[in-house]
Amino acid sequence: MEYLIPLLIVILVAIVVILVFRRKHNATINELDNKKQQIQHKPILEEMTKVKQLNMNGQTEEMFERWRNLWNEVMDHDIPEVDSLLFDTEEFVDKMRFGKASKTEQDIRDRLHKAEQKMNSILEELHNLIGSEEKNRIEMEQIQEQYRSARKNVLAHQYSFGEALSALEKELESFQPEMAEYNELTSKGNYMSAREVVMRLREKGDQLFPKLHDIPTLFSEVSTKIPATLHELRSGKNEMESQGYFLDHLEISHKLDAMESELVQLKQQIAELTVGPVKRRVEEMKDELESFYDLLEKEVKAKAYVDQHHLAIAERLDHTKQQTLTAQEEANYVRQSYHLTDEQLAIPVKCLEKLATAESKMTLIQTRLSEERSAYSSLEEELRELDQLTGEQDEIQSEFHNRLKNLRIDENTARAKIVELKRTLHVKERSLQKANLPGVPEEIDARFEEADENIFVVEQNLQEVPLNMTTVDTNMKKAEGAVQEAVAKADEMFENALLVERIIQYGNRYRTTNTAVNVKLLEAEHAFRQKRYSKALEEAGIAVEEAEPGALKKIQKMMKEQQWNH
């Protein structure tokens, strides 16, 4: 028994392995058999039948015979050999000669692959032949139609093709031999060779037929339209020069002469059917001619601007100069009473320097105008620059003049502000003195003293000669801030003191019943008498909040309502 069980296990494993290998090879045999059937059923005969509808001569007949021989080779030799090998493989599997079966299966795959390549080659060549015949027929119909249309166009409009007529007729005549060659090849069944002829004709037509559309337009441009434009530009230029325009800098005459010479070359290129470069150059010429019109128009507009504005700009320049001189004199007078910085005093000086340069340029412009030897576009540009410079300097000196005028206004405003600040402090001090309080804390007194000192500084600044308003403005801001701070602190102190009194009055109801409240209120009263109103407010607030949470907010609300009603 100890040997029997392992032996049985080995036998079972061997049986399983044999079954697995058998199933695998049977599946492979079925796959190969299906592949063989697919090759057998490729529609070779059906496609070859379509070929019989063509002219069975020449290339077509030769190709047909080769396809039939190749198909017979596959069907009569390759497929039977595969059937025999499939049968052998089945026997190998039945006899469990799996290694031999695998080698035979690979041999079958190789044979089927070669057979399939033969069949696919036949189908591809069949499709190419049938497709070539159909493509040839369709494309030749198109080419012949284009050819007939081209011939008709050339005959009907010979004059519009100018010197290119002879070359066009020669090119069209070259189509005839190749079309005849196509017909001959097709009639003999040489469809593949005919395909090459069709492609040559199509390429030739793609190059020639568009030229039939372009040449009349180009011929008209170089023979009529552009020469007319050149003449018009020459006439316009001459007329403008007779009216006083200076146009030498544009070099238009030289460029027009070059174009006229180039037109002769372009006509020759058209006669030789070199259309592409001529077409591009004609478009460039038209753009250049349009730019000449723009340049002449620019000179006309520039002359209109110069005629209309040059005197006004000269007058504005002189006016700005006079205003600047006045501002300079005023600055020298004002500096006796008010302090002016070196930078401020330099403003009219710098303006006058720039205006002097502008005057020199204006004189030169006027000289060039009288000599009529300058382009108006250049004069316009220079005048616009002068006008801009004059405007900038006019704005600078006007701002400076206004600044000088405002110095007296700023001084009076500062003096009035000092009076107002002193009154505000005085009123607030009197209100504190009349208040029923134990006294004013030292902090508040210090705030008022500081405000008084800042006001005094500004008063001293206003006594200086010359008066420095920049210093006055700086110290005035400090004085205003000090006064505002002092008044705010005084108001805060007064409100705190009043609130303490109200809280103590409210808390008196709890003195007899709550010892802690009474102690806190006593401390608050003591701090109040010592002018420590913030401390008194803190102690009184804690007292009433301990006795009645929310009482402090309630008291504050009652006070606001009383103030509102008052």
ABEGO torsion letter per residue (X at the ends): XAAAAAAAAAAAAAAAAAAAAAAAAAAAAAAAAAAAAAAAABBAAAAAAAAAABBBBEAAAAAAAAAAAAAAAAAAAAAAAAAAAAAAAAAAAAAGBAAAAAAAAAAAAAAAAAAAAAAAAAAAAAAAAAAAAAAAAAAAAAAAAAAAAAAAAAAAAAAAAEAAAAAAAAAAAAAAAAAAAAAAAAAAGBAAAAAAAAAAAAAAAAAAAAAAAAAAAAAAAAAAAAAAAAAAAAAAAAAAAAAGBBAAAAGAAAAAAAAAAAAAAAAAAAAAGBAAAAAAAAAAAAAAAAAAAAAAAAAAAAAAAAAAAAAAAAAAAAAAAAAAAAAAAAAAAAAAABBBBAAAAAAAAAAAAAAAAAAAAAAAAAAAAAAGABBAAAAAAAAAAAAAAAAAAAAAAAAAAAAAAAAAAAAAAAAAAAAAAAAAAAAAAAAAAABBBAEBBAAAAAAAAAAAAAAAAAAAAAABOBBBAAAAAAAAAAAAAAAAAAAAAAAAAAAAAAAAAAAAAAAAAAAAABAAAAAAAAAAAAAAAAGBAAAAAAAAAAAAAAABBGAAAAAAAAAAAAAAAX
